[in-house]
Amino acid sequence: MSLVRRATPEDAEELIRLRQVMIDSVFAADSVSAASDTGWHAESLPVVRDKLADPNGDFVAFVVEQPERPGKLAALVVGTLEYRIGRAGNPQGAIGHVFSVATDPDQRRRGYARACMEVLLDWFRERGAGSVDLNASADAEPLYASLGFVRKPDPSMRLNL
């Protein structure tokens, strides 16, 4: 039996906690004040619960529980399925996006993130995604490369509203 399971609304607080672990590890060097701001947790909690409650939605999280600490998560991956007008190689226009891949520091090097990623990639395949995008830290890039991800030139821009 797999250690990986789909997250439920009851996991929402732990998902947010592990997202903060990811934020702290990836962004802390760039902006200590922004990375350590946890004021968003309470406001985000009901939204995350609602998203996790929809079994047919385009938002999903897969998790591994800490074996020695019931109710605590060791690792998670979160993804969304987005739809765009199709193109060559993806005529249906379904694109997966992975974010918030995180493992508790004391639970790392056990294969949990890889196991969660493999289940998430299967979920994307089952839903017809033609590709999957993610942003990788330098530390995580070897994991993603071993799963078949490649760096691409990215013309992305962002406007914060």
C-alpha positions in Angstrom: 0.0 0.0 0.0 1.3 3.5 -0.9 2.1 6.0 1.8 0.7 8.7 -0.4 -2.9 9.7 0.0 -5.1 12.6 -1.3 -5.4 15.4 1.1 -8.7 16.2 2.8 -10.1 19.4 4.2 -8.9 18.2 7.6 -5.3 18.5 6.3 -5.7 22.2 5.4 -3.8 23.5 8.4 -0.9 21.1 7.8 -0.8 22.0 4.1 -0.5 25.6 5.0 2.2 24.8 7.6 4.2 22.8 5.0 3.7 25.6 2.4 5.3 27.9 4.9 8.2 25.4 5.2 8.6 25.6 1.4 8.4 29.4 1.4 10.9 29.8 4.2 13.4 27.4 2.5 13.1 28.9 -1.0 12.5 32.6 -0.4 14.1 33.3 3.0 17.4 34.4 1.6 15.7 36.9 -0.8 13.4 38.6 1.7 13.4 37.6 5.3 10.4 39.8 6.2 8.2 38.5 3.3 9.1 34.9 3.9 8.4 35.0 7.6 5.0 36.8 7.2 2.5 34.2 8.3 -0.5 36.6 8.6 -2.0 35.1 5.5 -2.4 31.6 7.1 -5.8 32.3 8.8 -7.3 33.9 5.8 -6.1 31.2 3.5 -7.4 28.3 5.6 -11.1 28.3 4.7 -10.2 28.6 1.0 -7.8 25.7 1.2 -10.5 23.6 3.0 -13.1 24.4 0.3 -10.7 23.5 -2.5 -9.8 20.2 -0.8 -13.4 19.4 -0.3 -14.1 19.3 -4.0 -13.2 15.8 -5.3 -13.8 16.8 -8.9 -12.1 20.2 -8.8 -8.9 21.3 -10.5 -7.0 21.7 -7.3 -5.4 18.7 -5.6 -2.9 17.9 -2.9 -1.2 14.6 -2.2 0.5 14.0 1.2 2.5 11.5 3.3 1.8 11.4 7.0 4.6 11.4 9.6 4.7 7.8 10.7 5.5 8.6 14.3 3.3 11.7 14.7 -0.4 11.1 13.8 -2.1 14.2 12.4 1.2 15.7 11.2 2.3 15.6 7.5 5.8 14.7 6.4 5.5 15.9 2.8 3.1 17.3 0.3 2.7 18.3 -3.3 0.0 20.6 -4.6 -1.2 21.0 -8.2 -3.8 22.6 -10.3 -5.1 21.8 -13.7 -5.5 24.8 -16.0 -7.3 25.1 -19.3 -6.1 27.1 -22.3 -6.9 27.1 -25.9 -5.2 24.1 -27.4 -2.1 24.0 -29.5 0.1 21.5 -31.4 1.1 18.9 -28.9 -1.7 19.7 -26.5 -4.9 20.2 -28.6 -7.1 19.8 -25.5 -5.3 22.7 -23.7 -5.0 21.0 -20.3 -1.8 22.1 -18.4 -0.8 20.9 -15.0 1.0 23.3 -12.6 2.9 22.0 -9.6 3.6 24.2 -6.5 4.2 23.8 -2.8 6.3 20.7 -2.9 7.5 20.5 0.7 8.9 18.0 3.1 9.5 18.7 6.8 13.2 19.1 7.4 13.4 16.1 9.7 11.5 13.9 7.2 13.7 14.5 4.2 15.7 12.0 2.2 13.0 9.3 2.5 11.5 9.5 -0.9 8.3 11.2 0.2 8.4 14.1 -2.2 9.1 11.8 -5.1 6.3 9.5 -4.2 3.8 12.4 -3.9 5.1 13.8 -7.2 4.6 10.5 -9.0 0.9 10.3 -7.8 0.3 13.9 -8.8 1.8 13.3 -12.3 -0.6 10.3 -12.6 -3.5 12.5 -11.6 -2.5 15.0 -14.3 -2.3 12.2 -16.9 -5.7 10.8 -16.0 -7.2 14.3 -16.5 -5.6 14.7 -20.0 -2.9 17.3 -19.2 -0.6 17.7 -22.2 2.2 19.2 -20.1 3.1 20.0 -16.5 4.9 23.2 -15.4 6.7 24.0 -12.1 9.2 26.3 -10.7 12.2 24.5 -9.2 14.7 25.6 -6.7 18.3 24.6 -7.3 18.1 22.0 -4.5 15.0 20.4 -6.0 16.0 20.4 -9.6 17.6 17.0 -9.5 14.4 15.4 -8.3 12.4 17.0 -11.1 15.0 16.2 -13.7 14.8 12.6 -12.7 11.1 12.7 -13.3 11.6 14.0 -16.8 11.2 17.8 -16.3 13.5 20.0 -18.3 14.4 23.7 -18.0 12.7 25.9 -20.6 13.1 29.5 -21.6 10.4 31.3 -19.7 9.0 34.6 -20.9 6.7 34.8 -17.9 5.8 38.2 -16.4 3.7 39.0 -13.4 1.5 41.8 -12.2 0.5 41.7 -8.5 -3.0 43.0 -8.0 
